[in-house]
Amino acid sequence: MSTFDTLVVDVNDVFWTYLLIPLVICAGLYFTVRSKAVQLRLFPEMLRVLKGKAQPDEGGRKPVSSFGAFTISAAARVGTGNIAGVATAVTLGGAGAVFWMWVMALIGGASAFVESALAQLYKVRSGDGSGSYRGGPAYYMQRALGKRWLGVLFAVTITVTFGFVFNSVQSNTIAAVATNSFGTGDSQWAAPLIGLLLAVLLGLAVFGGVKRISSVTTVLVPVMAVIYLLLGTAVVLLNLGDVPRVLGDIVGGAFGFKELTAGGLGAAIQQGIRRGMFSNEAGLGSAPNAGAAAEVSHPVKQGLVQALGVFFDTLLICSMTAFIILTTNPELGGRQGADLTQNALTDTLGGWAGHVLTLVVFMLAFSSMIGNYYYGQSNIEFMTQRRWVLPAYRALVLAVVFLGALGSVTVVWNLADVFMGFMALVNLAAIIPLSVIAFRLLDDYVAQRRAGLDPVFTRDRMPDLKGVECWAPPRAAREREHEPA
């Protein structure tokens, strides 16, 4: 296993250092400049749009609102990346990694805007009579670029990345936190038992009562996030005198001469960007799958909401994890991953805080597992309608969840880096040339806002665009409904 892990690390270092990190940064800066820093300039507009309500359709069905899509993507975003991923970044890259996570969020907000606005524009009706939508990168690759093969490549990649690799990360983190919380880390039966339990619970969700379980998790996830923020706030307040030192360590670790000469600066940048991408998913092409489901009057609205989600995830939740760790354990000794966060909480607040974190991690990670599974399912449905494929996919997901609980922390996270990086590469290959469409949409939106209007988009505003299925003008939509079959 050590040889395999070493190989994965070597591949990661070359792939991220010489290809993906420069591409992600350049793409994010390009989107930021071309959009005139939309992620910062229109921040008040993000909050306004988030409060918008979706009106029931003609059948009386209530569609997914902007806020609803925001919570769906937030439920997938806010998970182990915020707790275990940040701890891993700080352990491997030092405090300076936190700074580069912040930079990644600020730049990545523009990438999130572009991909989610495109997903909204090229969404399609689900076809199941529910009036819902589905979409994402695979759809704009086929409809806007005319490259179905690229859409299929992305669909395969996101299915493997989220359905298999990321779900193994979630189960691995749950197992690590649970065994540490209950003092069973040395037991050979604890991890297999936890893995089996997770596989059974996820099986109940994906084979049976998914609506009931997912409805419960969508209520509990915000509650768990609030509980985590309260725990973190308590830790920071009890160590308030250490906050200036922590800020100094973060900035010093990002630019310090010591880190530069020791080679630590590169590690800080790499880990900050890797973990930042895993956590907020900006540019990955995952959040647009949820964003496409929203019912909004203009594609830009959902682009703004998803950009806000990046800030919520990284600048709030991830920063809280970093301050929990760095105020309590500045030397970062002894543990890694979720164990490091858990020990920081228990050292300050007592043993009960570790048990609370176990519950928080379980709910956040399990909710993410359900979301990850459905990212894969929706993309499988893009590729094929063969009936045997989905049951086979479900069985493989459950097997991976079980095995993930048994795996090494380093191996699991390094594999996540490889697949996440390739997925981002495929998505960026599409959104860079298509971003001109997103910027046209943004100009249209801003012009309507300046005129004092609540922006509304119909496809006749940009009749040269091909592959746009929805967004018909109201009159055209009615005429189409009365056309003979």
Secondary structure, DSSP 8 states (H G I E B T S, - for coil): -HHHHHHHHHHHHHHIIIIIHHHHHHHHHHHHHHTTSHHHHTHHHHHHHHT------TTS---B-HHHHHHHHHHHHSSHIIIIIHHHHHHHH-THHHHHHHHHHHHHHHHHHHHHHHHHHT-EE-SSSS--EE--HHHHHHHTS--HHHHHHHHHHHIIIIIIIIHHHHHHHHHHHHHHHTT-TT-TTHHHHHHHHHHHHHHHHHHT-HHHHHHHHHHHHHHHHHHHHHHHHHHHHHTGGGHHHHHHHHHHHHH-HHHHHHTHHHHHHHHHHHHHHHHH-TTTSSHHHHHTTB--SSHHHHHHHHHHHHHIIIIIIIHHHHHHHHHH-TT--S--THHHHHHHHHHHH-HHHHHHHHHHHHHHHHHHHHHHHHHHHHHHHHH---TTHHHHHHHHHHHHHHHHHHS-HHHHHHHHHHHHHHHHHHHHHHHHHHHHHHHHHHHHHHHHHHTT------GGGSTT--S--S---HHHHHHHHTS--
